[in-house]
Amino acid sequence: MIVKYQCTNISSKNPKALAEFYRNIGAPVYVADDRYDGWQLGNENEAYICVWDENKWGKSTAGYVTFVFKVDDLQKTYEELIGKGIEAEPPKTASWGGQELVLEDPEGNRIILLR
């Protein structure tokens, strides 16, 4: 019987660069050692995304995935991202009525930031 959702596995051809990207956008990143193989994207004691070295283990997904994060201020977050040279679409009202900001990570995964 399932008692808890643990994580989602993805792979990266350059896991260190991907960890640095997520740190740069303000996401919580935990790296256990300098190999960056199996680092975790997410908050401690919660479900997380586990990033594996694709060069070592092979590709872990059949395609790209979408990650959704909640932020406190979309406009401020957008300005901070642009200031760091990260390409992102300006915040907009989504078809479902909420506010969102969309960008991609270096591996091509879609990131949606919600207010």
Backbone as XML, in Angstrom:
<?xml version="1.0"?>
<chain id="A" units="angstrom">
  <residue number="1" name="MET">
    <atom name="N" x="0.834" y="-1.178" z="0.000"/>
    <atom name="CA" x="0.000" y="0.000" z="0.000"/>
    <atom name="C" x="0.883" y="1.247" z="0.000"/>
  </residue>
  <residue number="2" name="ILE">
    <atom name="N" x="0.557" y="2.183" z="-0.833"/>
    <atom name="CA" x="1.313" y="3.441" z="-0.896"/>
    <atom name="C" x="1.008" y="4.273" z="0.342"/>
  </residue>
  <residue number="3" name="VAL">
    <atom name="N" x="2.066" y="4.768" z="0.972"/>
    <atom name="CA" x="1.891" y="5.602" z="2.164"/>
    <atom name="C" x="2.305" y="7.053" z="1.947"/>
  </residue>
  <residue number="4" name="LYS">
    <atom name="N" x="3.067" y="7.310" z="0.855"/>
    <atom name="CA" x="3.562" y="8.671" z="0.647"/>
    <atom name="C" x="4.101" y="8.806" z="-0.769"/>
  </residue>
  <residue number="5" name="TYR">
    <atom name="N" x="3.880" y="9.970" z="-1.385"/>
    <atom name="CA" x="4.524" y="10.292" z="-2.659"/>
    <atom name="C" x="5.922" y="10.790" z="-2.332"/>
  </residue>
  <residue number="6" name="GLN">
    <atom name="N" x="6.947" y="10.177" z="-2.891"/>
    <atom name="CA" x="8.330" y="10.507" z="-2.564"/>
    <atom name="C" x="8.931" y="11.538" z="-3.513"/>
  </residue>
  <residue number="7" name="CYS">
    <atom name="N" x="8.981" y="11.209" z="-4.821"/>
    <atom name="CA" x="9.663" y="12.105" z="-5.748"/>
    <atom name="C" x="9.308" y="11.765" z="-7.192"/>
  </residue>
  <residue number="8" name="THR">
    <atom name="N" x="9.725" y="12.636" z="-8.076"/>
    <atom name="CA" x="9.666" y="12.406" z="-9.511"/>
    <atom name="C" x="11.093" y="12.444" z="-10.024"/>
  </residue>
  <residue number="9" name="ASN">
    <atom name="N" x="11.493" y="11.449" z="-10.803"/>
    <atom name="CA" x="12.842" y="11.402" z="-11.362"/>
    <atom name="C" x="12.879" y="12.050" z="-12.738"/>
  </residue>
  <residue number="10" name="ILE">
    <atom name="N" x="13.881" y="12.875" z="-12.960"/>
    <atom name="CA" x="14.197" y="13.373" z="-14.293"/>
    <atom name="C" x="15.695" y="13.211" z="-14.488"/>
  </residue>
  <residue number="11" name="SER">
    <atom name="N" x="16.147" y="13.338" z="-15.720"/>
    <atom name="CA" x="17.576" y="13.236" z="-15.990"/>
    <atom name="C" x="18.062" y="14.507" z="-16.658"/>
  </residue>
  <residue number="12" name="SER">
    <atom name="N" x="19.367" y="14.717" z="-16.580"/>
    <atom name="CA" x="19.981" y="15.902" z="-17.171"/>
    <atom name="C" x="21.336" y="15.529" z="-17.747"/>
  </residue>
  <residue number="13" name="LYS">
    <atom name="N" x="21.640" y="16.063" z="-18.922"/>
    <atom name="CA" x="22.966" y="15.851" z="-19.505"/>
    <atom name="C" x="24.019" y="16.656" z="-18.761"/>
  </residue>
  <residue number="14" name="ASN">
    <atom name="N" x="23.595" y="17.723" z="-18.072"/>
    <atom name="CA" x="24.507" y="18.538" z="-17.280"/>
    <atom name="C" x="23.822" y="18.886" z="-15.955"/>
  </residue>
  <residue number="15" name="PRO">
    <atom name="N" x="23.782" y="17.928" z="-15.013"/>
    <atom name="CA" x="23.041" y="18.145" z="-13.780"/>
    <atom name="C" x="23.561" y="19.305" z="-12.931"/>
  </residue>
  <residue number="16" name="LYS">
    <atom name="N" x="24.854" y="19.575" z="-12.965"/>
    <atom name="CA" x="25.390" y="20.695" z="-12.186"/>
    <atom name="C" x="24.857" y="22.019" z="-12.728"/>
  </residue>
  <residue number="17" name="ALA">
    <atom name="N" x="24.882" y="22.197" z="-14.049"/>
    <atom name="CA" x="24.368" y="23.437" z="-14.649"/>
    <atom name="C" x="22.876" y="23.590" z="-14.376"/>
  </residue>
  <residue number="18" name="LEU">
    <atom name="N" x="22.145" y="22.475" z="-14.387"/>
    <atom name="CA" x="20.714" y="22.536" z="-14.114"/>
    <atom name="C" x="20.462" y="22.952" z="-12.661"/>
  </residue>
  <residue number="19" name="ALA">
    <atom name="N" x="21.243" y="22.427" z="-11.729"/>
    <atom name="CA" x="21.119" y="22.830" z="-10.318"/>
    <atom name="C" x="21.413" y="24.319" z="-10.163"/>
  </residue>
  <residue number="20" name="GLU">
    <atom name="N" x="22.439" y="24.800" z="-10.847"/>
    <atom name="CA" x="22.779" y="26.226" z="-10.777"/>
    <atom name="C" x="21.657" y="27.086" z="-11.348"/>
  </residue>
  <residue number="21" name="PHE">
    <atom name="N" x="21.015" y="26.635" z="-12.436"/>
    <atom name="CA" x="19.892" y="27.367" z="-13.009"/>
    <atom name="C" x="18.769" y="27.492" z="-11.981"/>
  </residue>
  <residue number="22" name="TYR">
    <atom name="N" x="18.406" y="26.377" z="-11.354"/>
    <atom name="CA" x="17.308" y="26.416" z="-10.381"/>
    <atom name="C" x="17.665" y="27.251" z="-9.152"/>
  </residue>
  <residue number="23" name="ARG">
    <atom name="N" x="18.906" y="27.201" z="-8.719"/>
    <atom name="CA" x="19.323" y="28.099" z="-7.626"/>
    <atom name="C" x="19.158" y="29.553" z="-8.052"/>
  </residue>
  <residue number="24" name="ASN">
    <atom name="N" x="19.525" y="29.839" z="-9.297"/>
    <atom name="CA" x="19.467" y="31.204" z="-9.827"/>
    <atom name="C" x="18.041" y="31.745" z="-9.888"/>
  </residue>
  <residue number="25" name="ILE">
    <atom name="N" x="17.048" y="30.870" z="-10.105"/>
    <atom name="CA" x="15.666" y="31.356" z="-10.133"/>
    <atom name="C" x="15.031" y="31.302" z="-8.742"/>
  </residue>
  <residue number="26" name="GLY">
    <atom name="N" x="15.807" y="30.908" z="-7.736"/>
    <atom name="CA" x="15.331" y="30.942" z="-6.362"/>
    <atom name="C" x="14.662" y="29.675" z="-5.859"/>
  </residue>
  <residue number="27" name="ALA">
    <atom name="N" x="14.807" y="28.577" z="-6.597"/>
    <atom name="CA" x="14.198" y="27.315" z="-6.170"/>
    <atom name="C" x="15.087" y="26.626" z="-5.135"/>
  </residue>
  <residue number="28" name="PRO">
    <atom name="N" x="14.495" y="25.879" z="-4.206"/>
    <atom name="CA" x="15.296" y="25.154" z="-3.224"/>
    <atom name="C" x="15.996" y="23.955" z="-3.865"/>
  </residue>
  <residue number="29" name="VAL">
    <atom name="N" x="17.319" y="23.904" z="-3.718"/>
    <atom name="CA" x="18.146" y="22.845" z="-4.306"/>
    <atom name="C" x="18.996" y="22.227" z="-3.203"/>
  </residue>
  <residue number="30" name="TYR">
    <atom name="N" x="19.008" y="20.888" z="-3.125"/>
    <atom name="CA" x="19.854" y="20.184" z="-2.174"/>
    <atom name="C" x="20.769" y="19.245" z="-2.950"/>
  </residue>
  <residue number="31" name="VAL">
    <atom name="N" x="22.077" y="19.422" z="-2.771"/>
    <atom name="CA" x="23.083" y="18.591" z="-3.437"/>
    <atom name="C" x="23.920" y="17.915" z="-2.353"/>
  </residue>
  <residue number="32" name="ALA">
    <atom name="N" x="23.957" y="16.581" z="-2.357"/>
    <atom name="CA" x="24.659" y="15.839" z="-1.314"/>
    <atom name="C" x="26.175" y="15.818" z="-1.497"/>
  </residue>
  <residue number="33" name="ASP">
    <atom name="N" x="26.650" y="15.889" z="-2.743"/>
    <atom name="CA" x="28.089" y="15.823" z="-2.984"/>
    <atom name="C" x="28.429" y="16.590" z="-4.259"/>
  </residue>
  <residue number="34" name="ASP">
    <atom name="N" x="29.691" y="16.599" z="-4.630"/>
    <atom name="CA" x="30.129" y="17.397" z="-5.779"/>
    <atom name="C" x="29.864" y="16.728" z="-7.128"/>
  </residue>
  <residue number="35" name="ARG">
    <atom name="N" x="29.228" y="15.549" z="-7.146"/>
    <atom name="CA" x="28.936" y="14.868" z="-8.411"/>
    <atom name="C" x="27.630" y="15.342" z="-9.041"/>
  </residue>
  <residue number="36" name="TYR">
    <atom name="N" x="26.747" y="15.924" z="-8.246"/>
    <atom name="CA" x="25.437" y="16.406" z="-8.720"/>
    <atom name="C" x="24.606" y="15.284" z="-9.340"/>
  </residue>
  <residue number="37" name="ASP">
    <atom name="N" x="24.810" y="14.066" z="-8.894"/>
    <atom name="CA" x="24.034" y="12.931" z="-9.391"/>
    <atom name="C" x="23.007" y="12.560" z="-8.333"/>
  </residue>
  <residue number="38" name="GLY">
    <atom name="N" x="21.740" y="12.813" z="-8.617"/>
    <atom name="CA" x="20.688" y="12.556" z="-7.649"/>
    <atom name="C" x="20.371" y="13.750" z="-6.765"/>
  </residue>
  <residue number="39" name="TRP">
    <atom name="N" x="20.701" y="14.969" z="-7.232"/>
    <atom name="CA" x="20.370" y="16.149" z="-6.413"/>
    <atom name="C" x="18.866" y="16.358" z="-6.386"/>
  </residue>
  <residue number="40" name="GLN">
    <atom name="N" x="18.421" y="17.083" z="-5.362"/>
    <atom name="CA" x="16.988" y="17.236" z="-5.131"/>
    <atom name="C" x="16.531" y="18.679" z="-5.318"/>
  </residue>
  <residue number="41" name="LEU">
    <atom name="N" x="15.421" y="18.820" z="-6.022"/>
    <atom name="CA" x="14.772" y="20.109" z="-6.239"/>
    <atom name="C" x="13.485" y="20.096" z="-5.427"/>
  </residue>
  <residue number="42" name="GLY">
    <atom name="N" x="13.434" y="20.910" z="-4.394"/>
    <atom name="CA" x="12.246" y="20.956" z="-3.541"/>
    <atom name="C" x="12.611" y="21.233" z="-2.100"/>
  </residue>
  <residue number="43" name="ASN">
    <atom name="N" x="11.596" y="21.399" z="-1.297"/>
    <atom name="CA" x="11.786" y="21.708" z="0.116"/>
    <atom name="C" x="12.052" y="20.449" z="0.932"/>
  </residue>
  <residue number="44" name="GLU">
    <atom name="N" x="12.842" y="20.604" z="1.990"/>
    <atom name="CA" x="13.156" y="19.498" z="2.882"/>
    <atom name="C" x="11.868" y="18.939" z="3.494"/>
  </residue>
  <residue number="45" name="ASN">
    <atom name="N" x="11.810" y="17.638" z="3.643"/>
    <atom name="CA" x="10.673" y="16.929" z="4.235"/>
    <atom name="C" x="9.395" y="17.003" z="3.406"/>
  </residue>
  <residue number="46" name="GLU">
    <atom name="N" x="9.518" y="17.292" z="2.118"/>
    <atom name="CA" x="8.380" y="17.284" z="1.201"/>
    <atom name="C" x="8.762" y="16.448" z="-0.017"/>
  </residue>
  <residue number="47" name="ALA">
    <atom name="N" x="7.775" y="16.109" z="-0.832"/>
    <atom name="CA" x="8.078" y="15.430" z="-2.092"/>
    <atom name="C" x="8.984" y="16.341" z="-2.924"/>
  </residue>
  <residue number="48" name="TYR">
    <atom name="N" x="9.819" y="15.762" z="-3.761"/>
    <atom name="CA" x="10.793" y="16.544" z="-4.515"/>
    <atom name="C" x="10.987" y="15.972" z="-5.911"/>
  </residue>
  <residue number="49" name="ILE">
    <atom name="N" x="11.739" y="16.701" z="-6.707"/>
    <atom name="CA" x="12.169" y="16.241" z="-8.022"/>
    <atom name="C" x="13.619" y="15.808" z="-7.859"/>
  </residue>
  <residue number="50" name="CYS">
    <atom name="N" x="13.932" y="14.606" z="-8.271"/>
    <atom name="CA" x="15.292" y="14.092" z="-8.154"/>
    <atom name="C" x="15.931" y="14.109" z="-9.541"/>
  </residue>
  <residue number="51" name="VAL">
    <atom name="N" x="17.073" y="14.765" z="-9.661"/>
    <atom name="CA" x="17.737" y="14.936" z="-10.955"/>
    <atom name="C" x="18.958" y="14.024" z="-11.027"/>
  </residue>
  <residue number="52" name="TRP">
    <atom name="N" x="18.933" y="13.130" z="-12.007"/>
    <atom name="CA" x="19.997" y="12.146" z="-12.190"/>
    <atom name="C" x="20.851" y="12.496" z="-13.401"/>
  </residue>
  <residue number="53" name="ASP">
    <atom name="N" x="22.099" y="12.062" z="-13.365"/>
    <atom name="CA" x="23.043" y="12.297" z="-14.455"/>
    <atom name="C" x="22.699" y="11.376" z="-15.627"/>
  </residue>
  <residue number="54" name="GLU">
    <atom name="N" x="22.157" y="11.963" z="-16.684"/>
    <atom name="CA" x="21.749" y="11.191" z="-17.863"/>
    <atom name="C" x="22.929" y="10.483" z="-18.519"/>
  </residue>
  <residue number="55" name="ASN">
    <atom name="N" x="24.126" y="11.064" z="-18.432"/>
    <atom name="CA" x="25.309" y="10.454" z="-19.031"/>
    <atom name="C" x="25.662" y="9.135" z="-18.337"/>
  </residue>
  <residue number="56" name="LYS">
    <atom name="N" x="25.300" y="9.015" z="-17.070"/>
    <atom name="CA" x="25.592" y="7.810" z="-16.294"/>
    <atom name="C" x="24.436" y="6.806" z="-16.324"/>
  </residue>
  <residue number="57" name="TRP">
    <atom name="N" x="23.195" y="7.282" z="-16.187"/>
    <atom name="CA" x="22.038" y="6.412" z="-16.002"/>
    <atom name="C" x="21.117" y="6.309" z="-17.207"/>
  </residue>
  <residue number="58" name="GLY">
    <atom name="N" x="21.311" y="7.159" z="-18.198"/>
    <atom name="CA" x="20.396" y="7.185" z="-19.335"/>
    <atom name="C" x="19.246" y="8.143" z="-19.076"/>
  </residue>
  <residue number="59" name="LYS">
    <atom name="N" x="18.440" y="8.355" z="-20.098"/>
    <atom name="CA" x="17.328" y="9.300" z="-20.006"/>
    <atom name="C" x="16.208" y="8.695" z="-19.168"/>
  </residue>
  <residue number="60" name="SER">
    <atom name="N" x="15.711" y="9.455" z="-18.206"/>
    <atom name="CA" x="14.692" y="8.917" z="-17.297"/>
    <atom name="C" x="13.268" y="9.304" z="-17.666"/>
  </residue>
  <residue number="61" name="THR">
    <atom name="N" x="13.093" y="10.183" z="-18.643"/>
    <atom name="CA" x="11.743" y="10.556" z="-19.062"/>
    <atom name="C" x="11.627" y="10.414" z="-20.570"/>
  </residue>
  <residue number="62" name="ALA">
    <atom name="N" x="10.419" y="10.208" z="-21.043"/>
    <atom name="CA" x="10.182" y="10.049" z="-22.476"/>
    <atom name="C" x="10.101" y="11.391" z="-23.185"/>
  </residue>
  <residue number="63" name="GLY">
    <atom name="N" x="10.028" y="12.466" z="-22.440"/>
    <atom name="CA" x="9.921" y="13.800" z="-23.022"/>
    <atom name="C" x="10.194" y="14.844" z="-21.962"/>
  </residue>
  <residue number="64" name="TYR">
    <atom name="N" x="9.665" y="16.022" z="-22.187"/>
    <atom name="CA" x="9.851" y="17.111" z="-21.238"/>
    <atom name="C" x="8.716" y="17.110" z="-20.228"/>
  </residue>
  <residue number="65" name="VAL">
    <atom name="N" x="8.950" y="17.744" z="-19.093"/>
    <atom name="CA" x="7.928" y="17.851" z="-18.057"/>
    <atom name="C" x="7.677" y="19.322" z="-17.741"/>
  </residue>
  <residue number="66" name="THR">
    <atom name="N" x="6.603" y="19.581" z="-17.013"/>
    <atom name="CA" x="6.280" y="20.936" z="-16.576"/>
    <atom name="C" x="6.335" y="20.975" z="-15.057"/>
  </residue>
  <residue number="67" name="PHE">
    <atom name="N" x="7.106" y="21.923" z="-14.523"/>
    <atom name="CA" x="7.191" y="22.136" z="-13.083"/>
    <atom name="C" x="6.407" y="23.394" z="-12.747"/>
  </residue>
  <residue number="68" name="VAL">
    <atom name="N" x="5.652" y="23.360" z="-11.667"/>
    <atom name="CA" x="4.863" y="24.512" z="-11.246"/>
    <atom name="C" x="5.310" y="24.908" z="-9.841"/>
  </residue>
  <residue number="69" name="PHE">
    <atom name="N" x="5.693" y="26.185" z="-9.693"/>
    <atom name="CA" x="6.108" y="26.726" z="-8.402"/>
    <atom name="C" x="5.223" y="27.920" z="-8.057"/>
  </residue>
  <residue number="70" name="LYS">
    <atom name="N" x="5.027" y="28.155" z="-6.786"/>
    <atom name="CA" x="4.266" y="29.316" z="-6.335"/>
    <atom name="C" x="5.252" y="30.389" z="-5.884"/>
  </residue>
  <residue number="71" name="VAL">
    <atom name="N" x="4.995" y="31.639" z="-6.275"/>
    <atom name="CA" x="5.834" y="32.773" z="-5.870"/>
    <atom name="C" x="4.956" y="33.812" z="-5.181"/>
  </residue>
  <residue number="72" name="ASP">
    <atom name="N" x="5.599" y="34.705" z="-4.419"/>
    <atom name="CA" x="4.820" y="35.718" z="-3.713"/>
    <atom name="C" x="4.486" y="36.927" z="-4.577"/>
  </residue>
  <residue number="73" name="ASP">
    <atom name="N" x="5.313" y="37.235" z="-5.572"/>
    <atom name="CA" x="5.098" y="38.424" z="-6.405"/>
    <atom name="C" x="5.591" y="38.122" z="-7.822"/>
  </residue>
  <residue number="74" name="LEU">
    <atom name="N" x="4.666" y="37.905" z="-8.751"/>
    <atom name="CA" x="5.045" y="37.534" z="-10.126"/>
    <atom name="C" x="5.840" y="38.622" z="-10.831"/>
  </residue>
  <residue number="75" name="GLN">
    <atom name="N" x="5.411" y="39.864" z="-10.729"/>
    <atom name="CA" x="6.098" y="40.949" z="-11.428"/>
    <atom name="C" x="7.524" y="41.116" z="-10.911"/>
  </residue>
  <residue number="76" name="LYS">
    <atom name="N" x="7.688" y="41.097" z="-9.598"/>
    <atom name="CA" x="9.025" y="41.221" z="-9.013"/>
    <atom name="C" x="9.901" y="40.037" z="-9.435"/>
  </residue>
  <residue number="77" name="THR">
    <atom name="N" x="9.329" y="38.838" z="-9.410"/>
    <atom name="CA" x="10.071" y="37.650" z="-9.833"/>
    <atom name="C" x="10.489" y="37.770" z="-11.292"/>
  </residue>
  <residue number="78" name="TYR">
    <atom name="N" x="9.583" y="38.223" z="-12.143"/>
    <atom name="CA" x="9.893" y="38.421" z="-13.563"/>
    <atom name="C" x="11.063" y="39.394" z="-13.724"/>
  </residue>
  <residue number="79" name="GLU">
    <atom name="N" x="11.006" y="40.522" z="-13.028"/>
    <atom name="CA" x="12.080" y="41.521" z="-13.122"/>
    <atom name="C" x="13.410" y="40.957" z="-12.637"/>
  </residue>
  <residue number="80" name="GLU">
    <atom name="N" x="13.383" y="40.156" z="-11.568"/>
    <atom name="CA" x="14.612" y="39.537" z="-11.064"/>
    <atom name="C" x="15.186" y="38.547" z="-12.081"/>
  </residue>
  <residue number="81" name="LEU">
    <atom name="N" x="14.322" y="37.746" z="-12.695"/>
    <atom name="CA" x="14.781" y="36.780" z="-13.699"/>
    <atom name="C" x="15.412" y="37.486" z="-14.893"/>
  </residue>
  <residue number="82" name="ILE">
    <atom name="N" x="14.729" y="38.488" z="-15.419"/>
    <atom name="CA" x="15.249" y="39.246" z="-16.564"/>
    <atom name="C" x="16.572" y="39.914" z="-16.199"/>
  </residue>
  <residue number="83" name="GLY">
    <atom name="N" x="16.659" y="40.434" z="-14.975"/>
    <atom name="CA" x="17.893" y="41.061" z="-14.501"/>
    <atom name="C" x="19.062" y="40.092" z="-14.436"/>
  </residue>
  <residue number="84" name="LYS">
    <atom name="N" x="18.775" y="38.812" z="-14.258"/>
    <atom name="CA" x="19.812" y="37.773" z="-14.228"/>
    <atom name="C" x="20.092" y="37.201" z="-15.612"/>
  </residue>
  <residue number="85" name="GLY">
    <atom name="N" x="19.417" y="37.738" z="-16.637"/>
    <atom name="CA" x="19.629" y="37.259" z="-17.999"/>
    <atom name="C" x="18.859" y="35.995" z="-18.340"/>
  </residue>
  <residue number="86" name="ILE">
    <atom name="N" x="17.863" y="35.654" z="-17.538"/>
    <atom name="CA" x="17.051" y="34.467" z="-17.788"/>
    <atom name="C" x="15.858" y="34.863" z="-18.644"/>
  </residue>
  <residue number="87" name="GLU">
    <atom name="N" x="15.667" y="34.156" z="-19.752"/>
    <atom name="CA" x="14.545" y="34.454" z="-20.647"/>
    <atom name="C" x="13.249" y="33.939" z="-20.041"/>
  </residue>
  <residue number="88" name="ALA">
    <atom name="N" x="12.246" y="34.804" z="-20.011"/>
    <atom name="CA" x="10.932" y="34.434" z="-19.482"/>
    <atom name="C" x="9.875" y="35.290" z="-20.149"/>
  </residue>
  <residue number="89" name="GLU">
    <atom name="N" x="8.688" y="34.721" z="-20.296"/>
    <atom name="CA" x="7.562" y="35.490" z="-20.812"/>
    <atom name="C" x="7.066" y="36.404" z="-19.690"/>
  </residue>
  <residue number="90" name="PRO">
    <atom name="N" x="6.576" y="37.604" z="-20.020"/>
    <atom name="CA" x="6.011" y="38.470" z="-18.975"/>
    <atom name="C" x="4.814" y="37.783" z="-18.307"/>
  </residue>
  <residue number="91" name="PRO">
    <atom name="N" x="4.538" y="38.115" z="-17.050"/>
    <atom name="CA" x="3.371" y="37.542" z="-16.380"/>
    <atom name="C" x="2.100" y="37.835" z="-17.175"/>
  </residue>
  <residue number="92" name="LYS">
    <atom name="N" x="1.176" y="36.870" z="-17.148"/>
    <atom name="CA" x="-0.082" y="37.042" z="-17.884"/>
    <atom name="C" x="-1.201" y="36.309" z="-17.155"/>
  </residue>
  <residue number="93" name="THR">
    <atom name="N" x="-2.413" y="36.622" z="-17.556"/>
    <atom name="CA" x="-3.568" y="35.901" z="-17.043"/>
    <atom name="C" x="-3.745" y="34.644" z="-17.889"/>
  </residue>
  <residue number="94" name="ALA">
    <atom name="N" x="-3.736" y="33.498" z="-17.243"/>
    <atom name="CA" x="-3.875" y="32.216" z="-17.938"/>
    <atom name="C" x="-5.329" y="31.982" z="-18.323"/>
  </residue>
  <residue number="95" name="SER">
    <atom name="N" x="-5.539" y="31.027" z="-19.205"/>
    <atom name="CA" x="-6.892" y="30.712" z="-19.669"/>
    <atom name="C" x="-7.809" y="30.288" z="-18.522"/>
  </residue>
  <residue number="96" name="TRP">
    <atom name="N" x="-7.229" y="29.769" z="-17.452"/>
    <atom name="CA" x="-8.027" y="29.335" z="-16.304"/>
    <atom name="C" x="-8.290" y="30.474" z="-15.318"/>
  </residue>
  <residue number="97" name="GLY">
    <atom name="N" x="-7.746" y="31.683" z="-15.606"/>
    <atom name="CA" x="-8.044" y="32.867" z="-14.810"/>
    <atom name="C" x="-6.978" y="33.308" z="-13.834"/>
  </residue>
  <residue number="98" name="GLY">
    <atom name="N" x="-6.014" y="32.452" z="-13.521"/>
    <atom name="CA" x="-4.945" y="32.816" z="-12.593"/>
    <atom name="C" x="-3.798" y="33.523" z="-13.296"/>
  </residue>
  <residue number="99" name="GLN">
    <atom name="N" x="-2.911" y="34.109" z="-12.511"/>
    <atom name="CA" x="-1.731" y="34.785" z="-13.036"/>
    <atom name="C" x="-0.566" y="33.798" z="-13.085"/>
  </residue>
  <residue number="100" name="GLU">
    <atom name="N" x="0.188" y="33.811" z="-14.205"/>
    <atom name="CA" x="1.326" y="32.911" z="-14.336"/>
    <atom name="C" x="2.448" y="33.542" z="-15.145"/>
  </residue>
  <residue number="101" name="LEU">
    <atom name="N" x="3.638" y="33.007" z="-14.937"/>
    <atom name="CA" x="4.857" y="33.410" z="-15.627"/>
    <atom name="C" x="5.481" y="32.121" z="-16.137"/>
  </residue>
  <residue number="102" name="VAL">
    <atom name="N" x="5.844" y="32.069" z="-17.419"/>
    <atom name="CA" x="6.321" y="30.827" z="-18.028"/>
    <atom name="C" x="7.753" y="30.993" z="-18.533"/>
  </residue>
  <residue number="103" name="LEU">
    <atom name="N" x="8.591" y="29.982" z="-18.273"/>
    <atom name="CA" x="9.957" y="29.944" z="-18.790"/>
    <atom name="C" x="10.366" y="28.489" z="-18.964"/>
  </residue>
  <residue number="104" name="GLU">
    <atom name="N" x="11.563" y="28.257" z="-19.479"/>
    <atom name="CA" x="12.097" y="26.903" z="-19.646"/>
    <atom name="C" x="13.444" y="26.798" z="-18.965"/>
  </residue>
  <residue number="105" name="ASP">
    <atom name="N" x="13.748" y="25.599" z="-18.454"/>
    <atom name="CA" x="15.077" y="25.368" z="-17.896"/>
    <atom name="C" x="16.027" y="24.968" z="-19.031"/>
  </residue>
  <residue number="106" name="PRO">
    <atom name="N" x="17.330" y="24.849" z="-18.762"/>
    <atom name="CA" x="18.294" y="24.525" z="-19.821"/>
    <atom name="C" x="18.053" y="23.182" z="-20.512"/>
  </residue>
  <residue number="107" name="GLU">
    <atom name="N" x="17.291" y="22.281" z="-19.900"/>
    <atom name="CA" x="16.993" y="20.979" z="-20.498"/>
    <atom name="C" x="15.728" y="21.014" z="-21.345"/>
  </residue>
  <residue number="108" name="GLY">
    <atom name="N" x="15.019" y="22.149" z="-21.363"/>
    <atom name="CA" x="13.796" y="22.276" z="-22.147"/>
    <atom name="C" x="12.518" y="21.989" z="-21.378"/>
  </residue>
  <residue number="109" name="ASN">
    <atom name="N" x="12.635" y="21.725" z="-20.070"/>
    <atom name="CA" x="11.442" y="21.526" z="-19.253"/>
    <atom name="C" x="10.758" y="22.867" z="-19.035"/>
  </residue>
  <residue number="110" name="ARG">
    <atom name="N" x="9.441" y="22.857" z="-19.055"/>
    <atom name="CA" x="8.662" y="24.080" z="-18.874"/>
    <atom name="C" x="8.497" y="24.361" z="-17.382"/>
  </residue>
  <residue number="111" name="ILE">
    <atom name="N" x="8.610" y="25.634" z="-17.007"/>
    <atom name="CA" x="8.420" y="26.064" z="-15.628"/>
    <atom name="C" x="7.301" y="27.090" z="-15.617"/>
  </residue>
  <residue number="112" name="ILE">
    <atom name="N" x="6.306" y="26.859" z="-14.780"/>
    <atom name="CA" x="5.225" y="27.822" z="-14.610"/>
    <atom name="C" x="5.301" y="28.340" z="-13.181"/>
  </residue>
  <residue number="113" name="LEU">
    <atom name="N" x="5.391" y="29.658" z="-13.050"/>
    <atom name="CA" x="5.384" y="30.300" z="-11.741"/>
    <atom name="C" x="4.010" y="30.918" z="-11.540"/>
  </residue>
  <residue number="114" name="LEU">
    <atom name="N" x="3.374" y="30.607" z="-10.423"/>
    <atom name="CA" x="2.026" y="31.089" z="-10.127"/>
    <atom name="C" x="2.040" y="32.060" z="-8.958"/>
  </residue>
  <residue number="115" name="ARG">
    <atom name="N" x="1.083" y="32.975" z="-9.004"/>
    <atom name="CA" x="0.882" y="33.878" z="-7.866"/>
    <atom name="C" x="-0.276" y="33.362" z="-7.073"/>
  </residue>
</chain>
